[in-house]
């Protein structure tokens, strides 16, 4: 079994889903600390008037929050209405708006105060739409109360679920603490993600890469999956 582990980001970019389609089980790293400063856990990039712009969920930051799953959104603002209006106006000419917009609307109808209750269902909802046969689970559910951190925590999860292989991203954060030799000693096959960003039809004069998966889905629908391979 091959797995991947990643924080439950908000409407993640295409590379996030490229990782999902390559594994048997995808684990949401929801019981780790929310990254300091601006984070992809609460914001993503879309096209607004043909230019890349941030779409952000307002969150309530508290010093006593210890994990992503405890982060609350600021429901005192009309962020859901603003998001939906922004997407509808800027993607009204997108071919698959009628497919994708209802998925977002349904999840946004939740009255939850927690960030993960929007991020995780959106990721699973889009994966279901694409017909991906992947098992999703939160790290806080399979190993609650663990005190291990960093690569030790990742290895703990890999061993617990009985995986033989781990697919890792190649970003600076992953390269910083993922050590090939450590995985070899633990008899885990470490695989580095190889992702080449696809070029697809887009509502922009010049193609803009590294946007949210929602940009790809709105323009390509279920054929988006073909661009991951």
N, C-alpha and C positions, 0 to 999 in steps of 0.2 A: 504493500500500500504506500502510496506517495501522498504527502500532505503539504500544505502551505499554511503559514500563520501570519496574520496581518491585523493591524488595528482596524476597527470598523469605521472606515472613512465615509464622508458625506458625498454621495453621488460620485464615486471615484473615477479616475481617469481610465483610459482604455487598457493601459498596462496592468492595472489591478485585475481586470477581468481576463486578461491574457494568462495571468497566473492561475486564476480559478479554473479555467477550462483544462489545465494540464494536470490537475490532481484528482484524487479520489475523495479526499476530505479536506475541507477548508475550515480553518479554525479562526474565529474572531478573537483577537487578543484584547478582550474588553476589561480585564482586571489589571492592566498596567496603567501607569501614570499618564494623564493627558499631557502631550508635549507642551512645553512652555511657549508663550507667544502665540502667533498665528499658526493654526494647525489645519491640516487637511481633514481632520475629524469633524470640523464644523464649516468648512468652506471648499468651494470648487470653482473651476473656471468654465464659463459658457460664452457664447457669442451674444453680444448686445450691440445692435446697430453694426454688425459685421466685425466687431473688434472684441478681443478676449477681455472678459470682465469677471470679477468675483461675484459669486452667489454665496451668501453667508447666512448661517443659522446663528442668531444671537444666543449666547450662552451665559449662564450665571457662574462666575468664577468665585470659588470659595477656598480659603486656605486649608480647610479640613478635608477637601475632596482627595481621596487616595487613588481613585481609578476612573477610567473612562466611563464605566457603566454607572457611575454615580453623578456624572455631569448632567446638570439640568439646563433646559432651554428656557429662554425668557419669553414665556407665553403672554406676558403683559404687552407685548408688541404684536402687530399683525404681520409677522414674518411669513406665515404660510400664504396669506392672501397676496402679499407682495411677490413672493416667489412664483406663484401660479400665474399671476398677471404678467410678470416679466417673461416667463417661459412662453406663455400663450402669444404675447405680442411679438416677441422676437423670433419665434419659430412658427408663426402662423402659415408660412409658406412651405414648411417642412412636410415631406411626403407622408411621414408616418406619425404625425401629431395625434391623430385619432386613435392610434394604437398605444402610444406611450403616455400621453397626458392623463388618461383615466387611471393608470397604475399609480402615478404620483399623487393624483387627487385622492384616491382611496386611502393611501398611507398617510397623507396629510390630514385626513379626517380624524385621525387618532387624537385623543385628548391627553395623551401622555405628556409628562413634564420632562422625560428623560431623552437625551440625545440618541442613545442606542436604539430606542424604540422607533426611530425614523430611519437612521442609517442602515441598520441590519435588514429590516423589511424591504427597503428600497433595493439593496444589493440582491437579496433573495428573489424579490419580485422580478427584477430584470433578468436574473439567471433563469427563472422559470419561463419567462417570455421567450428566451433564446433556446429553451429546450435542453438546458444543461443538467445532466444527471450527476449532481454533486451533493455530497452530504455536508451540511453546515452545522457547526456547533460552537458555542462560546467557551472560551478557556475557563471562565468563572464557574461554569457548570461541571466540566469534567474534572477539574482540580481546584475546588474552592479552598481558599485559605492558604495556598502555597506562599512561602516566603522567599522562594528563589527568584533571582533576577537575571536579566540579560540572557546570555547564551545558555546558562544553566537552566533557566526556566523553559527555554525552547526545547532543550534536550529532554527535560522532564516530561513535557507534553508529548514529544515524539515517542518516547519510551512507553508512556502510559497508554496511548492509543494503539500501540503495536505497529507503528509505521517503520518501513525499511528505508524510505527515502524522504528527503526534505528538499523542497524547492524554495530557494532563497532569491529575493530580489537582489539587484546589483547596485542599488543606491549607496550613497556615502555612509548612511547609517548602518546598513547591512554589512558592508565591507569592513566597517570599523570593528565590529565585534564577532562576526562569523569567521571562525578559524577552521580551515580544512583539516588540520591535524587533530583538532579536538573531536571532530565528527568521525574521523577515521578510527580513533581510539575507542569511540563509542559504537563502532560498527554501524554507522548510519551513512547511507549514500547521499552526499551533499551535491545537489544539482543547482547550478547558477542559471537563473532565468535569462533566456536569450530573446529579447523582444525588439522587433523592428517596427517602428510606428507606420501603420498603413496610411495611405492617402485615399480619401473617400469623397464623394460628392458632399459639398458643404455650402451653407448660405453665406459665403464670403468670397470676395473677388480673388483673394489669395488664400491658399490653404493655411489654416492655423492648427498646429499640432498641440498635443498635451491638454486637450479639453476633457471635460467630464464625459463619461460614457453616454450620458443623455444626448449629447450632440450627435454622436454616431448613430444611436438608436433612432432618433427623430428623423435622420436623413436616410438611413439604410434599413431600418426595421429588422426583421429576423435574418436578413442576409448579413447583418453585422458579424455574426458568428464566423462566417467564411473568412473574414479578414484577420481572424486571430491565428490562423495557421499558415 
